[in-house]
């Protein structure tokens, strides 16, 4: 797994940022192969204690109020983003950097959604981007993206468990998930 974040390893960056009440939002379209990567990460992390998971599919804008109501410290949007890199490459993108990666498959640009979430919740919001390889209708998940999804799920599971990250008392640990 390759990380596009200067001078730090992916585990170090995520360990420093996944603190407090963390909401992870899976974004993607299950009909378009690797575009489903964010949803697969969310599905893979559903039920992890200390992590609130929301399955947003390809309409993350519908979940802004729900996310803000969770009073998160951190919101991670996981999505397939054309980084111009090899399939399966990953990057942590700040909301301000998202404009460079538009247009996307979403009705509302992901950077704008991240901005709405940040303003509504005050949380640290960032995008965990996975470079897709196949985004055609009916395409299977590419092996490279499948490996990145699996690795990311394992890494986040380990970090959340080790850090004692917690969800608000009124939130269910598993969050709202639905099959992608």
ZITA-V138100 format. One record per backbone hydrogen bond with DSSP energy under -0.5 kcal/mol. NH is the residue of the N-H (numbers start at 1). CO is the residue of the C=O. If there is no record, write none. Layout:
BEGIN
nh:co
NH:CO
NH:CO
END
This chain:
BEGIN
nh:co
4:90
5:3
8:5
13:9
14:10
15:11
16:12
17:13
18:14
19:17
22:20
22:166
23:74
24:52
25:76
26:24
26:54
27:25
27:78
28:57
30:28
32:29
33:139
34:134
35:32
36:33
37:34
38:27
40:36
41:37
42:38
43:39
44:40
45:41
45:42
46:42
46:43
48:45
49:47
51:48
52:22
53:51
54:24
55:176
56:26
56:54
57:26
59:56
62:59
63:60
64:61
67:63
68:64
69:65
70:66
70:67
71:68
72:67
73:21
74:21
75:124
76:23
77:75
77:126
78:25
78:76
79:77
79:128
81:79
81:130
83:81
88:131
89:86
90:2
91:129
93:91
93:127
95:125
97:94
98:94
98:95
100:97
101:98
102:99
107:58
112:109
113:109
114:110
115:111
116:112
117:113
118:114
119:115
120:116
121:117
122:118
124:73
125:123
126:75
127:93
128:77
129:91
129:127
130:79
131:89
138:31
139:136
146:142
147:143
148:144
149:145
150:146
151:147
152:148
153:149
154:150
155:151
156:152
157:153
158:154
159:155
160:156
161:157
162:158
163:159
164:160
165:160
166:20
171:168
175:172
176:53
177:175
END
